[in-house]
Amino acid sequence: MQNIPHIPVLYREVIDTFKDIESGIVIDCTMGYGGHSSMILESNPNIKLIAIDQDQTAIDFSTERLAAFGDRVSIKKGRFSSVIQDILREVDASEIKGVLADIGVSSLQLDQKDRGFSYESDNLDMRMDRDASLTAQTVVNEYSKKELETIILEYGELRNYKKIASEIVAKRPFSSAKELSDALKSDMPRGKKIHPATLLMQAIRIEVNDELGELKSLLSSLKNARLPDAKIAIISFHSLEDRIVKQAFASWSKSCICPQEAMRCTCGNDHQLGKILTKKPLMAKDDELKENVRSRSAKMRVFQMDLA
Ligand SMILES: C[S@@+](CC[C@H](N)C(=O)[O-])C[C@H]1O[C@@H](n2cnc3c(N)ncnc32)[C@H](O)[C@@H]1O
């Protein structure tokens, strides 16, 4: 048995979401180390699973881990924004009964120092897909001060974003995340629970992997696919991501999409794709928080598409 390097977050909630599906396909857009994928397959023998990841290390690990499920599972490498479109072209929409995305990095990606995700890393990489062209090195050493300010404010939500961007520009080039986080230590907020450079690292990682663009594109493809009967479950770790999911699900649940100021409905009042199953996002309970600190900021929202 392989060592399992990543404890899946909100796994009971994920199992509950998909366990009663009678037949069809569930798509796991962020297979990672196959934790959610294997639990979904184990808890519901009636379904098949298509699992996506852009990281070759995750693909290699999970190909072995999920092999026991035979032809119930098929694994695809690539960004989920584009792979989902291929799947939607190849598979009948009525076959797809569930979609899961557990956005962000895995514990193994964070822990492997040569991947550059941690503030202790000895390089500046941060690509989930090592064949992608944009690296953290380019963002840190080549982006303009203005571009860095935008990223640090929007993706890191750091209040002194201007000062941090100025310091980066003044002190660069940097060759490792460790060098960067050491040089900026005094400019970082002093939180008790997280390392000072964590939010800066998060901001750079979101830019390198276009994480918000990927999420928006996935939601847009799912909306346009008009799946007749599918549960869409998205787990996010960042308030910006959660807001994107919340707003998308709210708009999918509306029948009338006329502007608020319209005097009467002219849209046809038939745009509702289904209903929100989680009025408030699901979050880890105490027992999970104790066994997995990563679950601290995880939020899961679920939408039931219902166009049958
Ligand atoms: C949080 S981990 C998922 C862990 C997984 N649920 C498990 O139980 O092992 C996120 C995974 O999704 C992958 N990933 C993130 N964004 C992606 C994207 N846009 N396209 C494809 N894979 C992505 C990462 O490479 C990483 O392996």
Ligand as a Chemical Component Dictionary entry (heavy atoms), coordinates in Angstrom:
data_LIG
# 
_chem_comp.id                   LIG 
_chem_comp.type                 NON-POLYMER 
_chem_comp.pdbx_formal_charge   0 
_chem_comp.three_letter_code    LIG 
# 
loop_
_chem_comp_atom.comp_id 
_chem_comp_atom.atom_id 
_chem_comp_atom.alt_atom_id 
_chem_comp_atom.type_symbol 
_chem_comp_atom.charge 
_chem_comp_atom.model_Cartn_x 
_chem_comp_atom.model_Cartn_y 
_chem_comp_atom.model_Cartn_z 
_chem_comp_atom.pdbx_ordinal 
LIG C1  C1  C 0  -6.440 20.090 -2.882  1  
LIG S1  S1  S 1  -5.734 18.962 -3.977  2  
LIG C2  C2  C 0  -6.981 17.761 -4.196  3  
LIG C3  C3  C 0  -6.854 16.604 -3.294  4  
LIG C4  C4  C 0  -7.815 15.486 -3.584  5  
LIG N1  N1  N 0  -9.182 15.915 -3.443  6  
LIG C5  C5  C 0  -7.542 14.265 -2.713  7  
LIG O1  O1  O 0  -8.461 13.820 -1.998  8  
LIG O2  O2  O -1 -6.421 13.737 -2.746  9  
LIG C6  C6  C 0  -5.883 19.813 -5.468  10 
LIG C7  C7  C 0  -5.358 19.035 -6.659  11 
LIG O3  O3  O 0  -5.964 19.593 -7.800  12 
LIG C8  C8  C 0  -5.010 19.871 -8.768  13 
LIG N2  N2  N 0  -5.491 21.062 -9.457  14 
LIG C9  C9  C 0  -5.684 22.295 -8.938  15 
LIG N3  N3  N 0  -6.145 23.130 -9.878  16 
LIG C10 C10 C 0  -6.260 22.393 -11.011 17 
LIG C11 C11 C 0  -6.693 22.700 -12.332 18 
LIG N4  N4  N 0  -7.095 23.928 -12.676 19 
LIG N5  N5  N 0  -6.722 21.704 -13.245 20 
LIG C12 C12 C 0  -6.326 20.440 -12.910 21 
LIG N6  N6  N 0  -5.868 20.105 -11.691 22 
LIG C13 C13 C 0  -5.856 21.071 -10.744 23 
LIG C14 C14 C 0  -3.711 20.058 -8.053  24 
LIG O4  O4  O 0  -2.625 19.705 -8.883  25 
LIG C15 C15 C 0  -3.853 19.140 -6.854  26 
LIG O5  O5  O 0  -3.320 17.874 -7.118  27 
# 
loop_
_chem_comp_bond.comp_id 
_chem_comp_bond.atom_id_1 
_chem_comp_bond.atom_id_2 
_chem_comp_bond.value_order 
_chem_comp_bond.pdbx_ordinal 
LIG C1  S1  SING 1  
LIG S1  C2  SING 2  
LIG S1  C6  SING 3  
LIG C2  C3  SING 4  
LIG C3  C4  SING 5  
LIG C4  N1  SING 6  
LIG C4  C5  SING 7  
LIG C5  O1  DOUB 8  
LIG C5  O2  SING 9  
LIG C6  C7  SING 10 
LIG C7  O3  SING 11 
LIG C7  C15 SING 12 
LIG O3  C8  SING 13 
LIG C8  N2  SING 14 
LIG C8  C14 SING 15 
LIG N2  C9  SING 16 
LIG N2  C13 SING 17 
LIG C9  N3  DOUB 18 
LIG N3  C10 SING 19 
LIG C10 C11 SING 20 
LIG C10 C13 DOUB 21 
LIG C11 N4  SING 22 
LIG C11 N5  DOUB 23 
LIG N5  C12 SING 24 
LIG C12 N6  DOUB 25 
LIG N6  C13 SING 26 
LIG C14 O4  SING 27 
LIG C14 C15 SING 28 
LIG C15 O5  SING 29 
# 
